[in-house]
Each structure stands twice: as structure tokens, then as C-alpha cells.
Amino acid sequence: IMKVKLASQGFHEASLLAKKFDVLYRLCEEQLSKQPHYDFGLRNILSVLRTAGNKRRGRKGGSEAYALVQALRSVNLPKLVAEDASLFVSLLEDLFPGQT
């Protein structure tokens, strides 16, 4: 789903970005604290993909990875408790070096 939605939003690196996105959410489910309001399922994924597409269209010529990272940050960071926010940012930096 991630790869197809990214490609439909005009991302040329859809395959690589989808793999990194998937790894990030798997790591989040494993490493972040268990909070009842955390959602790394399909609803959240689609929200991130819509936001990434909007950011991509708004910044013609910019990095595709940067647009995805910004979408991931804007959708997820407000929902995370303080301890998990720093871990989430660290995971983003590891998976998308130079894009945060």
C-alpha cells in the first residue's frame, strides 16, 4: 500500500521510501512505550501518505525523502509522549540520514 500510494503521489523513489517507512513503523511498535492512543496502523499510514503528497506538491524539486520525513514528523510527533518523541526522532535520523 505504501509503495503504491507514494507512487500515485508522484514519488519516484517510492519503493525505497516505502521500505524505510515500513521499517520505521515496525521499530516504533517494538521500541516505543505502549500507549493506548498510539496508532501505527492503516489509518495513520494513509494520513502520513496524504500529508507527504501535499508536502511534495508544495515543494517542487525538493527531496522526496525530506517530504516524507516532514510528514512523518507532523503526523506523529504531536501524539507521542516526551520520552518517545526523542526516540522517534532518533529512529527517523537513523533511517533517513540528513533529512530531518
FITIZA-871614 format. One record per residue (C-alpha): residue number from 1; residue in three letters; x negated, y negated, z negated. Coordinates in pm, 1 decimal, decimal comma. Layout:
N
NUM|Ala|X|Y|Z
...
***
This chain:
100
1|Ile|0,0|0,0|0,0
2|Met|-276,5|-244,1|-93,5
3|Lys|-464,8|-197,1|232,0
4|Val|-153,7|-235,5|448,9
5|Lys|-27,1|-542,5|260,6
6|Leu|-369,9|-709,7|275,6
7|Ala|-396,1|-639,6|647,9
8|Ser|-45,9|-777,3|703,2
9|Gln|-152,3|-1095,1|520,7
10|Gly|-440,9|-1139,7|767,1
11|Phe|-727,7|-993,4|563,8
12|His|-989,5|-840,5|794,9
13|Glu|-1172,2|-673,1|503,8
14|Ala|-850,5|-509,2|382,9
15|Ser|-995,0|-160,1|336,4
16|Leu|-1288,3|-266,4|118,2
17|Leu|-1083,0|-516,1|-82,4
18|Ala|-806,1|-261,6|-140,9
19|Lys|-1056,8|-10,7|-278,6
20|Lys|-1203,0|-270,1|-514,7
21|Phe|-854,5|-379,9|-621,9
22|Asp|-759,0|-18,9|-697,7
23|Val|-1078,0|41,1|-897,4
24|Leu|-1019,6|-279,3|-1094,8
25|Tyr|-668,6|-178,0|-1198,4
26|Arg|-778,1|173,7|-1289,6
27|Leu|-1052,3|26,2|-1509,5
28|Cys|-804,5|-216,3|-1664,9
29|Glu|-571,3|67,8|-1757,2
30|Glu|-862,1|258,3|-1913,4
31|Gln|-1055,5|-20,4|-2085,9
32|Leu|-813,9|-295,8|-2184,6
33|Ser|-617,4|-267,1|-2506,9
34|Lys|-273,1|-112,7|-2482,2
35|Gln|-22,7|-398,6|-2491,0
36|Pro|348,2|-348,9|-2421,4
37|His|358,5|-644,8|-2181,9
38|Tyr|65,0|-531,1|-1965,1
39|Asp|172,1|-418,2|-1619,2
40|Phe|-73,4|-287,3|-1362,4
41|Gly|194,2|-113,2|-1157,8
42|Leu|352,4|-177,5|-821,2
43|Arg|539,5|-493,7|-922,5
44|Asn|217,3|-659,6|-1038,6
45|Ile|22,0|-533,6|-736,6
46|Leu|276,1|-682,2|-495,8
47|Ser|270,3|-1011,8|-684,0
48|Val|-109,2|-1028,1|-657,0
49|Leu|-96,7|-941,5|-286,0
50|Arg|162,4|-1213,8|-213,4
51|Thr|-44,2|-1466,9|-407,7
52|Ala|-362,2|-1360,4|-227,3
53|Gly|-190,5|-1402,3|109,5
54|Asn|-76,1|-1751,9|13,7
55|Lys|-425,2|-1845,2|-103,4
56|Arg|-576,5|-1701,0|215,0
57|Arg|-343,5|-1902,0|436,7
58|Gly|-408,7|-2214,4|231,4
59|Arg|-785,9|-2184,0|269,6
60|Lys|-858,6|-2106,7|634,0
61|Gly|-1216,4|-1994,1|684,0
62|Gly|-1277,1|-1914,5|316,7
63|Ser|-1393,1|-1584,3|177,4
64|Glu|-1127,2|-1315,3|170,8
65|Ala|-1272,9|-1170,2|-148,0
66|Tyr|-1257,3|-1513,2|-313,8
67|Ala|-886,8|-1547,1|-226,2
68|Leu|-813,6|-1204,3|-375,3
69|Val|-1015,2|-1275,1|-690,3
70|Gln|-834,5|-1604,5|-741,8
71|Ala|-500,5|-1427,2|-701,8
72|Leu|-603,3|-1156,2|-948,2
73|Arg|-708,2|-1421,4|-1198,9
74|Ser|-398,7|-1638,2|-1161,9
75|Val|-153,9|-1347,3|-1190,3
76|Asn|-325,4|-1150,2|-1468,5
77|Leu|-519,8|-1383,2|-1698,2
78|Pro|-215,3|-1561,2|-1846,9
79|Lys|-77,1|-1224,1|-1961,3
80|Leu|-393,0|-1095,8|-2131,2
81|Val|-480,4|-1130,3|-2497,3
82|Ala|-804,7|-1320,5|-2562,9
83|Glu|-1021,4|-1012,4|-2619,5
84|Asp|-904,0|-852,3|-2296,7
85|Ala|-935,1|-1170,0|-2088,9
86|Ser|-1314,3|-1172,8|-2121,3
87|Leu|-1333,7|-802,8|-2032,0
88|Phe|-1107,9|-859,9|-1730,0
89|Val|-1330,1|-1144,6|-1605,4
90|Ser|-1636,5|-924,7|-1658,0
91|Leu|-1478,5|-645,0|-1451,7
92|Leu|-1397,4|-896,4|-1176,6
93|Glu|-1757,4|-1017,5|-1174,5
94|Asp|-1888,2|-660,9|-1150,7
95|Leu|-1657,1|-562,2|-864,2
96|Phe|-1663,4|-894,2|-677,7
97|Pro|-2008,9|-1042,8|-744,4
98|Gly|-2039,0|-1410,8|-658,0
99|Gln|-1663,9|-1454,6|-604,2
100|Thr|-1549,8|-1556,5|-949,7
***
